[in-house]
Each structure stands twice: as C-alpha cells, then as structure tokens.
Amino acid sequence: MTGPDSRSAALRVSDAERDEAVQHLNRHHARGRLEVAEWNERVERALRAKTRGELDALFTDLPHPTPPAAGDPRRQRDGRNPRDGREPGSTRGGVDPYPYPAPALVPF
C-alpha cells in the first residue's frame, strides 16, 4: 500500500517525538493501563523507534489520544492545551492568574 498512511508510518521520528511517546506511556502506566514489565518494554521500544509507524504500534491497544506529532500546534510539549493551560481531561484551569506569593502584611 502506498497511500498517505503508509508514507506517514515510514517517516523517521525525532528525539522529541520519542520523548513525547514515553511521556504518554508514563501516563498510561500511572493510570493502571500498563503493568511494569509491559511499560518497561514499550518505553525501550519507544526509545529505539526509528519511524512513526513503530511509535504508533505502541498505542494500538490504549485509548486515545495517541501522541500528537512533534510541533503539533494544538498541544504544548507537556500535553497542555496552549489556549487555557489545562491538562487533557481536566475540568479546572491549570494556570494560576497570580503565581507569586501574596505580600506580607506588616502592621505599623
């Protein structure tokens, strides 16, 4: 098959894409979808992956989202939505509007 899917599966991946795949595997492991041995094996395969197809194969039995391609404008590197800073699936905003400590009140 020489359609668009087969061409994208053959594209070589970058270090950033491998790292992002490992982050997604970590999340699946933390949520109990992967046992330790399977998680270790998939992380090793992700770090050795040369093509997009090899990375995609790590997520075929896991719920979406699969890792977006590097440089995907819809997601920042840490998986947060750049418009509102929320974690995927969260209901509250993840950005503190005033990230500095409150000034101390000093009586005069």
C-alpha positions, -999 to +999 in steps of 0.1 A: +000+000+000+014+034-009-014+057+004-008+086+027-010+064+058+018+042+047+040+072+039+034+088+073+042+055+090+075+054+072+086+089+083+115+090+107+109+104+141+128+129+162+141+126+198+113+150+208+087+126+194+103+096+212+103+116+244+067+126+240+057+089+234+075+080+266+055+107+285+023+092+272+033+057+282+041+071+316+006+085+319-010+052+308+012+033+333+002+058+361-035+052+353-030+014+356-034+005+319+002-009+317+019-033+341+055-026+350+070-052+327+049-041+297+056-004+304+094-011+305+092-030+272+072-003+255+095+025+268+125+006+254+108+002+221+098+039+220+134+050+226+146+027+198+119+037+174+130+050+140+097+056+123+062+070+131+048+035+125+070+020+152+057+046+177+021+043+167+023+005+172+029+011+209-005+027+214-028+005+193-044-012+224-045+020+245-072+047+245-067+079+226-052+104+225-021+089+208+009+112+210+005+141+186+032+147+160+061+169+172+053+205+165+015+199+166+001+234+173-028+220+193-007+208+222+023+221+240+052+197+248+038+188+282+004+179+268-014+210+280-037+230+257-019+262+249-052+282+249-061+276+285-032+257+301-054+228+312-042+192+314-060+169+289-093+158+305-091+183+334-121+205+343-103+233+360-078+258+346-042+249+353-028+284+352-025+304+384-035+340+375-011+354+401+018+329+405+037+350+431+033+347+468+010+372+485+028+402+500+032+400+538+010+424+558+032+443+582+015+463+610+027+498+615 
